[in-house]
Amino acid sequence: LDVSVQAAVIRLLLDIQRDNRTTLLFISHDLSLVRYLADRVVVMYLGHVVEQGTTDEVFAPPYHPYTQALLSAAPVVDPARSKRRILLEGEMPSAVDPPTGCPFHTRCPHKLGAVCETVVPPTRIFDDGPRAHRIVCHIEPEVLRRMDPVFTLSPAA
């Protein structure tokens, strides 16, 4: 959609949501739009949920490695912010014949070897409660917490 038409449609949808007190489900690769619209985000890879949480939780460490790469592909408009670009290597798996173990292991820059290739990863819970930040990954929570942020403030010139 043209940017102005997209903005008008989004405003209309948000008005309908507010007026009718409803929930909206958006499926999108436009991360700036997701960040603007969503209270909660679910990140999927090959049809598998790999991360879910509030918008603030998903857009900052700890990340699932796929979320980290996905965020690094988003354009940065703010000149005060910089971004690390993560290029994924490896074979893009088939959605019809997905890999065993972690669905992202064929492209994951943090792959832990055979465990990622053969064992379905556990769900790591980072907060208490039913709406907790969750990451489905073999990487230990402490390591995920130490991941560098994708977006940082650029040093003043």
N, C-alpha and C positions, 0 to 999 in steps of 0.2 A: 504494500500500500504506500501511496504518497505519504510523507511524514505528517502533513497537516490533516489528511484524512485519517491516518492512524491515530493521531492525537484526539480527533473528534470522536472516533469510535471508542477509544479507551475512556474518555470522559463520560460518554453515554453509558458504557458498561458499568463504570464506577457509580454513576448516579442511580442506575437500576439496582445495583447491589445495595447501596445505602438505603434507598427508598423502600426496598422490599426485604431488607435485612436477610440477604441470601449469601451463600458462598459461591464463588466463581472458581472454576478450574481452568487454568491456562496451561497449554502445552506449547513450549517455545524454546528456541535456541537463542533468542534475543535476550542476552543476560541483563542488559540495561533496563529493558522492559520488565523482566522478571523482578529485578531489584526494586523497581518503582511500584509494581502492582502487588507483589506477594507479601503476605505475612509469614508464610511457611513455604519451603521449597523442598522438592524431592528431586534428586539427581538420579537418572537411570543410565545404564550402559547395557546394550544388547537386551533390553527388556527386564533387566534386574535392577532393583533399587540398590544403589551403592552408598547414598547419603541422604539424610533428611534432617531438617531442623528449621529454626527461624531463619529469615533472610539474613540477619546479621551473623548467625552462626555459620551458615553455609558459605558466606562470602569472606570469611576470615579463618585462619588456622584454628584448630586442626581441620585438615581437608582429607577427603579420600583422594588418592593420587589422580583419579580421573577428573574429579571436581577441580583440582589444582590446575590440570592441563586445560580444561574447558575454560576456566576463568582467565588463564593466560592468553587465550585466543581472542578474548573480547577487546574491542578497541577502547582506548583511553582518550577521553575528550579533554579532561582537566589537565592543563599544562603543569599544575603543581604536583601531579601524581605520575609515578613511573611504574612500569610493569616488567616483571620477568617473563620472558617467552619460553615456554616449554614445548619442545618439538617431540612428538611421540614417534617412536620407531617401532619396528616389529610388524608382524603380519596382522592385518585387520581381519578378525575372525568372522565366520559366517553366522548370521543370525539364525539360519535354518539348521546349522550343525554347530552349535556353540561349543567352546572348549570346556573341558572338565575343570573342576576347582573354581578358582576365581574367574569370572568372565573377562576380566581386564588383564589377566596375566600375560597375554601375548604382546601387550604394548606397554606394560607398566614399568616405569623407570626405577621403581623401588621393589621390584619382584624379589621375593625371599626364596626362590628356588622351587624345589619339588613340592613343598607344602602348598604354594599358590597354584601349582599346576594340577594338583590332585584332590585337594581338600576344599570344600565350600567354606569360605571365610566366616568367622563369627561376627555377630553384630556387637560393636563396641558402643557402650552408652556413656555419654559425656556429661549428662545432667540427670537429675532425678525427675520423676514424673512421667505421665503418659505422653507428653509432647517433647520428650527429651531429644537432644541432638544425638543422632545415631550414624555411625559409619561402619559399613560392612567391609572388613579388611583384616588380614593376618598381621599387619604391622601393629606393634604394641602401642597403646594409647600415649605413652610418654614420648615415643618417637614421633607420632602424628602431631602431638602438641608442639614439638620443636620445629616443625616445618616452617620454612621462611614464608612470609606472606607474599602473595602474587603482586599485590598493589602496595606501593610505598609512596610516601611524600618525597618529592624530589628536593635535593638541597637547594637552598636559595642561591640565585645567581649573583 
